[in-house]
Amino acid sequence: MAEKCIAEITLRLSDTLKRDLQDLAMHEDRSLSDMIRALLEVSIYGLKHRADASCARADSRQTMRGNE
């Protein structure tokens, strides 16, 4: 079950960025808020995944050095 989206924020954008987001949303048949939410999710969770993977690699290297 998908998490309910009930929180709201005010986002200040340039007119150009807003129009570009609207064009992208229209191209993907999404609402503007849905498009922004999707972009944020990809960005945030992608960055989190990369950070977690980086920490795992660092832990792995540290463990290997300790075993030498």
DSSP file (Angstrom, degrees, kcal/mol; ACC not computed):
  #  RESIDUE AA STRUCTURE BP1 BP2  ACC     N-H-->O    O-->H-N    N-H-->O    O-->H-N    TCO  KAPPA ALPHA  PHI   PSI    X-CA   Y-CA   Z-CA
    1    1 A M              0   0    0      0, 0.0     2,-0.1     0, 0.0     3,-0.1   0.000 360.0 360.0 360.0 132.3    0.0    0.0    0.0
    2    2 A A        -     0   0    0      1,-0.1     2,-0.2     3,-0.0     3,-0.0  -0.419 360.0-105.1 -73.6 145.9    1.4    3.4   -1.0
    3    3 A E        -     0   0    0     -2,-0.1     2,-0.2     1,-0.1    -1,-0.1  -0.473  39.0-109.0 -69.5 139.2    2.0    6.0    1.7
    4    4 A K        -     0   0    0     -2,-0.2     2,-0.9     1,-0.1     3,-0.2  -0.461  21.3-138.5 -69.9 140.0   -0.5    8.8    1.8
    5    5 A C        +     0   0    0      1,-0.2    -1,-0.1    -2,-0.2    -3,-0.0  -0.820  50.0 137.5-101.3  94.6    0.8   12.1    0.7
    6    6 A I        +     0   0    0     -2,-0.9     2,-0.2     2,-0.0    -1,-0.2   0.580  38.5  94.9-115.4 -15.3   -0.7   14.6    3.2
    7    7 A A        -     0   0    0     -3,-0.2     2,-0.4     1,-0.0     0, 0.0  -0.548  56.2-159.7 -81.4 145.2    2.2   17.0    3.9
    8    8 A E        -     0   0    0     -2,-0.2     2,-0.3     2,-0.0    -2,-0.0  -0.940   9.9-176.8-124.3 146.9    2.4   20.2    2.0
    9    9 A I        -     0   0    0     -2,-0.4     2,-0.5     2,-0.0    -2,-0.0  -0.958  26.8-122.2-134.6 156.7    5.3   22.6    1.4
   10   10 A T        -     0   0    0     -2,-0.3     2,-0.5     2,-0.0    -2,-0.0  -0.879  28.9-167.6 -97.5 130.4    5.6   25.9   -0.4
   11   11 A L        -     0   0    0     -2,-0.5     2,-0.6     2,-0.0    -2,-0.0  -0.975   9.6-151.7-123.9 122.5    8.2   25.8   -3.2
   12   12 A R        +     0   0    0     -2,-0.5     2,-0.3     0, 0.0    -2,-0.0  -0.839  25.2 170.8 -97.8 124.1    9.4   28.9   -4.9
   13   13 A L        -     0   0    0     -2,-0.6     2,-0.1     3,-0.0    -2,-0.0  -0.891  36.6-106.3-129.0 156.0   10.5   28.4   -8.5
   14   14 A S     >  -     0   0    0     -2,-0.3     4,-2.4     1,-0.1     5,-0.2  -0.455  37.6-113.3 -72.2 158.0   11.6   30.6  -11.4
   15   15 A D  H  > S+     0   0    0      1,-0.2     4,-2.6     2,-0.2     5,-0.2   0.886 117.5  53.5 -60.3 -38.0    9.0   30.8  -14.1
   16   16 A T  H  > S+     0   0    0      2,-0.2     4,-2.5     1,-0.2    -1,-0.2   0.933 109.7  45.9 -63.5 -47.1   11.3   28.9  -16.5
   17   17 A L  H  > S+     0   0    0      1,-0.2     4,-2.5     2,-0.2    -1,-0.2   0.906 112.8  51.1 -63.7 -41.1   11.7   26.0  -14.1
   18   18 A K  H  X S+     0   0    0     -4,-2.4     4,-2.5     2,-0.2    -2,-0.2   0.931 111.4  47.0 -62.2 -45.8    8.0   25.9  -13.4
   19   19 A R  H  X S+     0   0    0     -4,-2.6     4,-2.6     2,-0.2    -2,-0.2   0.904 112.3  50.3 -62.9 -40.9    7.2   25.8  -17.1
   20   20 A D  H  X S+     0   0    0     -4,-2.5     4,-2.3     2,-0.2    -1,-0.2   0.903 111.7  47.9 -64.9 -40.7    9.8   23.1  -17.7
   21   21 A L  H  X S+     0   0    0     -4,-2.5     4,-2.7     2,-0.2    -2,-0.2   0.902 111.4  50.7 -64.7 -40.9    8.4   21.0  -14.9
   22   22 A Q  H  X S+     0   0    0     -4,-2.5     4,-2.7     2,-0.2    -2,-0.2   0.906 110.3  49.7 -63.3 -41.5    4.9   21.5  -16.2
   23   23 A D  H  X S+     0   0    0     -4,-2.6     4,-2.4     2,-0.2    -2,-0.2   0.921 112.5  47.3 -62.5 -44.0    6.0   20.4  -19.7
   24   24 A L  H  X S+     0   0    0     -4,-2.3     4,-1.7     2,-0.2    -2,-0.2   0.916 112.8  49.0 -63.5 -43.8    7.7   17.3  -18.3
   25   25 A A  H  <>S+     0   0    0     -4,-2.7     5,-2.9     1,-0.2     4,-0.2   0.918 112.1  48.3 -61.8 -44.3    4.6   16.5  -16.2
   26   26 A M  H ><5S+     0   0    0     -4,-2.7     3,-1.2     1,-0.2    -1,-0.2   0.901 108.9  53.9 -64.0 -40.6    2.3   16.9  -19.2
   27   27 A H  H 3<5S+     0   0    0     -4,-2.4    -1,-0.2     1,-0.3    -2,-0.2   0.850 114.7  40.7 -62.2 -34.8    4.6   14.7  -21.3
   28   28 A E  T 3<5S-     0   0    0     -4,-1.7    -1,-0.3    -5,-0.1    -2,-0.2   0.295 114.1-117.7 -96.2   8.7    4.4   11.9  -18.7
   29   29 A D  T < 5S+     0   0    0     -3,-1.2     2,-0.3     1,-0.2    -3,-0.2   0.919  71.6 128.4  54.8  49.5    0.7   12.5  -18.1
   30   30 A R      < -     0   0    0     -5,-2.9    -1,-0.2    -8,-0.1     2,-0.1  -0.855  63.4-104.9-125.4 161.7    1.2   13.5  -14.4
   31   31 A S     >  -     0   0    0     -2,-0.3     4,-2.3     1,-0.1     5,-0.2  -0.455  37.1-110.3 -77.3 162.7    0.1   16.4  -12.3
   32   32 A L  H  > S+     0   0    0      1,-0.2     4,-2.4     2,-0.2     5,-0.2   0.923 119.3  48.5 -61.2 -44.6    2.7   19.0  -11.5
   33   33 A S  H  > S+     0   0    0      1,-0.2     4,-2.4     2,-0.2    -1,-0.2   0.887 111.1  50.5 -65.7 -37.4    2.8   18.0   -7.8
   34   34 A D  H  > S+     0   0    0      2,-0.2     4,-2.5     1,-0.2    -1,-0.2   0.892 110.4  50.2 -65.9 -39.1    3.1   14.3   -8.7
   35   35 A M  H  X S+     0   0    0     -4,-2.3     4,-2.4     2,-0.2    -2,-0.2   0.928 111.8  46.7 -64.9 -45.1    6.0   15.0  -11.1
   36   36 A I  H  X S+     0   0    0     -4,-2.4     4,-2.5     2,-0.2    -2,-0.2   0.912 112.6  50.5 -63.7 -42.5    7.8   17.0   -8.4
   37   37 A R  H  X S+     0   0    0     -4,-2.4     4,-2.5     2,-0.2    -2,-0.2   0.919 110.7  49.3 -61.2 -43.9    7.2   14.3   -5.8
   38   38 A A  H  X S+     0   0    0     -4,-2.5     4,-2.4     2,-0.2    -2,-0.2   0.916 111.7  48.7 -62.4 -43.7    8.5   11.6   -8.3
   39   39 A L  H  X S+     0   0    0     -4,-2.4     4,-2.3     1,-0.2    -1,-0.2   0.904 112.0  49.2 -63.4 -41.5   11.7   13.7   -9.0
   40   40 A L  H  X S+     0   0    0     -4,-2.5     4,-3.3     2,-0.2     5,-0.3   0.909 110.3  50.8 -63.9 -42.3   12.3   14.2   -5.3
   41   41 A E  H  X S+     0   0    0     -4,-2.5     4,-2.4     2,-0.2     5,-0.4   0.929 111.6  46.9 -62.6 -44.9   11.9   10.5   -4.5
   42   42 A V  H  X S+     0   0    0     -4,-2.4     4,-1.5     2,-0.2    -1,-0.2   0.922 117.5  43.9 -62.1 -43.5   14.3    9.5   -7.3
   43   43 A S  H  X S+     0   0    0     -4,-2.3     4,-2.4    -5,-0.2    -2,-0.2   0.961 118.6  40.7 -66.8 -52.7   16.8   12.1   -6.1
   44   44 A I  H  X S+     0   0    0     -4,-3.3     4,-2.5     2,-0.2    -3,-0.2   0.947 120.8  40.7 -64.5 -51.2   16.5   11.5   -2.4
   45   45 A Y  H  X S+     0   0    0     -4,-2.4     4,-2.2    -5,-0.3    -1,-0.2   0.813 114.7  53.5 -73.0 -27.9   16.4    7.7   -2.4
   46   46 A G  H  X S+     0   0    0     -4,-1.5     4,-2.2    -5,-0.4    -1,-0.2   0.923 111.7  45.1 -67.1 -44.2   19.0    7.5   -5.1
   47   47 A L  H  X S+     0   0    0     -4,-2.4     4,-2.5     2,-0.2    -2,-0.2   0.894 113.3  50.8 -64.9 -40.2   21.4    9.6   -3.0
   48   48 A K  H  X S+     0   0    0     -4,-2.5     4,-2.8     2,-0.2     5,-0.2   0.913 110.1  49.5 -64.4 -42.5   20.5    7.6    0.1
   49   49 A H  H  X S+     0   0    0     -4,-2.2     4,-2.5     2,-0.2    -2,-0.2   0.916 111.9  48.5 -62.2 -43.3   21.2    4.3   -1.8
   50   50 A R  H  X S+     0   0    0     -4,-2.2     4,-2.3     2,-0.2    -2,-0.2   0.907 112.8  47.7 -64.0 -41.9   24.6    5.7   -3.0
   51   51 A A  H  X S+     0   0    0     -4,-2.5     4,-2.4     2,-0.2    -2,-0.2   0.911 112.5  49.0 -65.7 -42.4   25.5    6.9    0.5
   52   52 A D  H  X S+     0   0    0     -4,-2.8     4,-2.2     2,-0.2    -2,-0.2   0.908 112.3  48.5 -63.1 -41.8   24.5    3.5    2.0
   53   53 A A  H  X S+     0   0    0     -4,-2.5     4,-2.3     2,-0.2    -2,-0.2   0.891 110.5  51.5 -65.5 -38.9   26.6    1.7   -0.7
   54   54 A S  H  X S+     0   0    0     -4,-2.3     4,-2.3     2,-0.2    -2,-0.2   0.910 110.1  48.6 -64.1 -42.5   29.5    3.9    0.0
   55   55 A C  H  X S+     0   0    0     -4,-2.4     4,-2.6     2,-0.2    -2,-0.2   0.890 110.1  52.3 -64.1 -39.6   29.3    3.2    3.7
   56   56 A A  H  X S+     0   0    0     -4,-2.2     4,-2.2     2,-0.2    -2,-0.2   0.902 110.2  48.1 -64.6 -40.8   29.1   -0.5    3.0
   57   57 A R  H  X S+     0   0    0     -4,-2.3     4,-2.4     2,-0.2    -2,-0.2   0.907 112.0  49.6 -65.4 -40.7   32.2   -0.3    0.8
   58   58 A A  H  X S+     0   0    0     -4,-2.3     4,-2.3     2,-0.2    -2,-0.2   0.910 111.8  48.2 -65.1 -41.9   34.1    1.7    3.5
   59   59 A D  H  X S+     0   0    0     -4,-2.6     4,-2.4     1,-0.2    -1,-0.2   0.897 111.0  51.7 -63.9 -39.7   33.1   -0.9    6.2
   60   60 A S  H  X S+     0   0    0     -4,-2.2     4,-2.3     2,-0.2    -2,-0.2   0.917 110.9  46.6 -63.9 -44.5   34.2   -3.7    4.0
   61   61 A R  H  X S+     0   0    0     -4,-2.4     4,-2.3     2,-0.2    -1,-0.2   0.902 112.4  50.8 -64.6 -40.7   37.6   -2.2    3.3
   62   62 A Q  H  X S+     0   0    0     -4,-2.3     4,-1.9     1,-0.2    -2,-0.2   0.908 111.2  48.3 -64.6 -41.5   38.1   -1.4    7.0
   63   63 A T  H  X S+     0   0    0     -4,-2.4     4,-1.2     1,-0.2    -1,-0.2   0.907 111.0  50.6 -64.7 -41.7   37.2   -5.0    7.9
   64   64 A M  H  X S+     0   0    0     -4,-2.3     4,-0.6     1,-0.2     3,-0.3   0.896 109.5  50.2 -65.3 -39.1   39.6   -6.4    5.3
   65   65 A R  H >< S+     0   0    0     -4,-2.3     3,-0.9     1,-0.2    -1,-0.2   0.890 108.3  53.7 -65.3 -37.3   42.4   -4.2    6.6
   66   66 A G  H 3< S+     0   0    0     -4,-1.9    -1,-0.2     1,-0.2    -2,-0.2   0.767 107.4  51.7 -67.7 -24.8   41.7   -5.4   10.1
   67   67 A N  H 3<        0   0    0     -4,-1.2    -1,-0.2    -3,-0.3    -2,-0.2   0.525 360.0 360.0 -89.5  -6.5   42.0   -9.1    9.0
   68   68 A E    <<        0   0    0     -3,-0.9    -1,-0.2    -4,-0.6    -2,-0.1   0.492 360.0 360.0 -76.8 360.0   45.3   -8.7    7.3
